[in-house]
Amino acid sequence: MMKRFFTHHPLMKLFSLLIACALWVVIRGEKLVEMSVNIPVKFINLPAGTIMTGDLPDMIRLKLRGTKLRMEKMDDDFFKPYVINLEGAPLGNKTYWIYAEDFKIPFGVNINRIQPQTVHVTLARTVVKPVNIEAKISGTPMPGYQVKSMLINPTQAQIRGDQDQLDLIQVLTTEEINLDGRSVSFEGDYAVDLRGYRVSLLTPTVHVSVVIDEKTGSENILNIPIRWTEENGIAMRKLNAHIQPETASIKVSGPLTKVFEFIKTPPSPMLNQKQLLRALKDHREALINLDMPAIEGMQFEVEPKAVKLVYEPQAPKQ
């Protein structure tokens, strides 16, 4: 039998042996290298009404060793996601082991390390909870302006997760809403920020309406001359009548820009024409109210509110 092995097709067997030896020499002589790749983890078939809790890995890291030629084409995209099938998994903790045999790798490449080697999955029943939403504000409006009101709709978001996680959440905020340099009202849809929590959101966005209004203020303007019509002035001179006092003070309240305008050019209080004409007709002393013009968004408080109409004695005719 042995004799036949060496004598039957001897040249072919010798040629095969030479090729095998040559390949062995090439492979042995090629330099070995190491590299690491990250493989995403994918969980499938999560049982209905449950949620995964705890620190679950997003990636599995493999440390590979092999010839440079074999390793050149092996990067993160070479491997498909590592699938963990949760079908039939019970509530509570379960450990899934990861083995080198789970991965398809080329001949001549070895897996030296798998990290993590195990994945610990904890399944809990899902619970839904309403949580209040607050707007997360940054920046300030244009100088002289302020946020008058802010409306969030809806005011609560529905979140879903395990009870332990839900107990940690008392309030959620929107994504950042920047007010820098704003001087007019605005509105929009903003995402609810869930970073840092392992829960899902049933209300992903809320509508926020922000009303921006000019800041208000007030200033006192002193010693403003009191006005009357030219017709009334003629009648007062004929009767030798005048008012006491002849000036008044005004407290101006409203948007700051308009308040500053009135400081430069203040409105004058005016004698109430009906009261003045009646008093002049009857030739009697009387208190005459001071009237201020009606200007939208502005308020005026005049002091005194009324002045006295008095008469000087007529000089005797010569």
C-alpha positions in Angstrom: 0.0 0.0 0.0 2.7 2.4 1.0 4.8 1.5 -2.1 1.8 2.2 -4.3 1.3 5.6 -2.7 4.8 6.7 -3.7 4.8 5.1 -7.1 1.3 6.0 -8.4 1.5 9.4 -10.1 4.7 10.4 -8.3 5.3 13.6 -10.3 1.8 15.0 -9.5 2.3 14.3 -5.8 5.7 15.9 -5.8 4.3 19.0 -7.5 1.5 19.3 -4.9 4.0 18.9 -2.1 6.2 21.7 -3.5 3.2 24.0 -3.9 2.1 23.4 -0.3 5.6 24.0 1.0 5.8 27.2 -1.0 2.5 28.5 0.4 3.6 27.6 3.9 6.8 29.5 3.5 4.9 32.6 2.1 2.3 32.5 4.9 5.0 32.0 7.6 7.1 34.7 6.2 4.3 37.3 5.9 4.2 39.8 8.8 1.4 39.5 11.3 -0.5 42.6 12.4 -3.2 43.4 14.9 -6.2 45.7 14.6 -9.5 46.4 16.3 -13.0 46.7 14.8 -16.3 47.9 16.2 -19.4 45.9 15.4 -22.9 47.4 16.2 -25.2 45.4 18.4 -28.8 44.9 17.3 -31.6 43.6 19.6 -34.6 42.0 17.9 -37.9 40.5 18.9 -38.3 42.4 22.2 -41.3 40.8 23.9 -44.5 43.0 23.8 -45.1 45.2 26.9 -41.5 45.1 28.0 -38.5 47.4 27.8 -34.7 46.8 28.1 -33.1 48.5 31.1 -29.5 48.9 32.4 -26.3 49.8 30.5 -26.5 48.0 27.2 -23.6 48.1 24.8 -24.0 49.8 21.4 -20.9 48.2 20.0 -18.8 45.0 20.3 -15.1 45.5 20.0 -13.0 42.7 18.4 -9.3 42.6 18.5 -8.0 40.7 15.4 -4.6 39.3 14.5 -3.6 38.0 11.1 -1.5 38.7 8.0 -1.4 42.2 6.6 -2.8 41.0 3.3 -5.8 39.4 5.0 -6.5 42.3 7.3 -6.4 45.1 4.7 -10.1 44.6 3.8 -11.3 44.2 7.3 -12.7 47.4 8.7 -15.9 48.3 10.7 -18.0 47.8 7.5 -16.8 44.3 6.9 -19.0 42.8 9.7 -22.7 42.8 9.9 -24.4 44.0 13.1 -24.3 41.4 15.9 -27.9 40.3 16.5 -29.2 39.4 19.9 -32.6 37.7 19.7 -34.8 38.5 22.7 -37.7 36.2 21.6 -39.1 34.4 24.6 -36.8 36.3 27.1 -38.3 36.4 30.6 -38.7 39.5 32.8 -35.6 40.1 34.9 -32.0 39.5 34.0 -30.5 37.3 31.3 -26.9 37.0 30.1 -26.0 36.5 26.5 -22.5 35.1 25.7 -20.6 36.2 22.7 -18.2 33.7 21.1 -15.6 33.9 18.3 -17.5 31.4 16.3 -20.4 33.9 16.0 -18.3 36.0 13.5 -17.3 35.1 10.0 -13.7 35.9 9.5 -11.2 35.0 6.7 -8.8 32.2 6.9 -5.6 33.2 8.6 -7.2 35.8 10.9 -7.8 35.1 14.5 -10.0 36.8 17.2 -7.8 37.5 20.2 -10.3 39.4 22.3 -14.0 40.1 22.4 -15.2 43.1 24.5 -17.6 42.7 26.1 -17.7 38.9 26.2 -21.2 39.0 27.7 -24.3 41.2 27.4 -26.5 41.5 30.4 -30.1 42.3 29.4 -32.8 43.2 32.0 -36.4 43.2 30.9 -39.1 45.2 32.8 -42.7 45.9 32.1 -43.3 49.3 30.4 -45.2 52.0 32.2 -46.6 55.3 30.8 -46.4 58.5 32.8 -47.3 62.2 32.1 -44.5 64.7 32.9 -44.6 68.5 32.9 -42.7 70.3 30.2 -40.7 73.5 30.7 -39.1 75.7 28.0 -35.4 75.9 28.1 -34.5 79.6 27.4 -31.1 81.0 26.6 -30.1 84.6 25.8 -31.9 87.8 26.3 -34.2 89.9 24.0 -33.0 93.2 22.5 -32.3 95.9 25.0 -35.6 97.5 26.1 -37.6 94.4 25.4 -38.8 91.5 27.7 -40.7 88.2 27.5 -44.2 89.1 28.5 -45.6 85.5 28.3 -44.8 82.0 27.2 -47.3 79.3 26.3 -46.4 75.6 25.9 -48.9 73.3 24.2 -49.3 70.6 25.4 -48.0 71.3 28.9 -47.3 67.6 29.5 -45.5 64.9 27.6 -46.3 61.1 27.8 -43.1 59.1 28.5 -42.8 55.3 28.5 -40.2 53.2 30.3 -39.7 51.0 33.3 -40.9 52.3 36.7 -37.4 52.9 38.1 -36.5 55.2 35.3 -39.8 57.0 35.3 -39.5 57.7 39.0 -36.3 59.7 38.3 -38.1 62.1 35.9 -40.2 64.9 37.5 -40.0 67.5 34.7 -38.6 67.6 31.1 -37.4 70.6 29.1 -37.5 71.5 25.5 -34.5 71.9 23.3 -32.8 75.3 23.7 -34.9 78.4 22.6 -32.6 81.3 21.9 -33.9 84.8 22.7 -30.8 86.8 21.8 -31.6 90.0 19.9 -35.3 89.3 19.5 -37.8 92.2 19.6 -41.0 90.6 18.2 -43.1 87.6 19.3 -42.6 84.2 17.7 -43.7 80.6 17.9 -42.6 77.1 16.7 -42.4 73.4 17.4 -39.6 72.3 19.7 -38.3 68.8 20.6 -38.5 67.6 24.1 -35.0 66.8 25.5 -34.7 63.2 26.7 -30.9 63.1 26.9 -29.7 61.1 29.9 -32.8 59.0 30.3 -33.5 55.5 29.0 -37.2 56.1 28.2 -39.2 56.6 25.1 -41.3 59.7 24.3 -44.9 59.5 23.1 -45.0 63.3 22.7 -41.8 64.2 20.8 -42.5 67.9 20.3 -44.4 70.7 21.9 -45.6 74.0 20.4 -44.1 77.1 22.1 -45.5 80.6 21.7 -43.4 83.5 23.1 -44.8 87.0 23.4 -42.1 89.6 23.5 -43.1 93.2 24.4 -41.3 96.4 25.0 -40.4 97.1 28.6 -42.5 99.7 30.3 -41.5 102.5 32.6 -42.6 105.9 34.0 -41.1 109.4 34.4 -42.3 112.5 36.1 -42.1 115.7 34.0 -42.4 118.9 36.0 -43.6 122.5 35.4 -45.4 122.0 32.1 -47.5 125.0 31.0 -51.2 124.5 31.0 -52.9 125.2 27.6 -56.3 126.5 26.5 -57.8 127.4 23.2 -57.2 130.7 21.6 -60.9 131.5 21.8 -60.9 130.8 25.6 -57.8 132.9 26.0 -59.5 135.9 24.4 -62.5 135.4 26.7 -60.3 135.1 29.8 -58.4 138.3 29.0 -61.6 140.3 28.5 -62.8 139.2 31.9 -59.4 139.6 33.5 -59.4 135.9 34.5 -56.4 133.6 35.0 -55.7 130.2 36.5 -53.8 129.2 39.6 -51.4 127.4 39.2 -50.4 127.9 35.6 -48.2 124.8 35.4 -48.7 121.1 36.2 -46.6 117.9 36.6 -47.3 114.8 34.6 -46.3 111.2 35.3 -45.9 109.4 31.9 -46.2 105.6 31.9 -45.9 103.2 29.0 -43.3 101.6 26.6 -39.8 103.0 27.4 -39.2 104.4 23.9 -42.4 106.4 23.9 -41.7 107.6 27.5 -38.3 108.9 26.4 -40.0 110.7 23.4 -42.5 112.4 25.8 -39.6 113.5 28.1 -38.1 115.4 25.1 -41.5 116.8 23.9 -44.0 116.5 26.7 -47.7 116.8 26.1 -49.4 119.8 27.7 -52.4 119.4 30.0 -55.4 121.4 28.7 -58.2 123.1 30.5 -61.5 121.3 30.2 -63.3 123.5 27.6 -66.9 122.9 28.8 -66.1 123.7 32.4 -64.1 126.7 31.4 -66.8 128.2 29.1 -69.5 127.7 31.7 -67.4 129.4 34.4 -66.6 132.3 32.1 -70.2 132.7 31.1 -71.3 132.8 34.7 -68.4 135.0 35.6 -67.6 132.9 38.7 -64.5 131.3 40.2 -64.4 127.5 39.7 -62.2 124.5 39.6 -61.4 123.5 36.0 -60.2 119.9 35.4 -57.1 119.3 33.4 -57.4 117.0 30.4 -54.7 114.9 28.7 -54.7 113.5 25.2 -55.6 109.9 24.8 -52.6 108.0 23.3 -52.7 104.2 22.8 -50.5 102.3 25.2 -49.7 105.4 27.3 -51.0 106.5 30.7 -50.8 110.1 32.0 -51.3 111.2 35.6 -51.5 115.0 36.0 -51.0 116.9 39.2 -52.9 118.9 40.2 -55.9 117.3 38.6 -57.7 120.7 38.5 -56.8 124.4 38.7 -58.7 127.3 40.0 -60.1 130.0 37.7 -59.9 133.4 39.4 -60.7 137.0 38.4 -58.7 140.1 39.0 -60.7 143.2 40.0 -61.5 145.4 37.0 -59.7 148.8 37.0 -62.2 151.6 37.4 -63.0 153.5 34.2 -61.7 157.1 34.1 
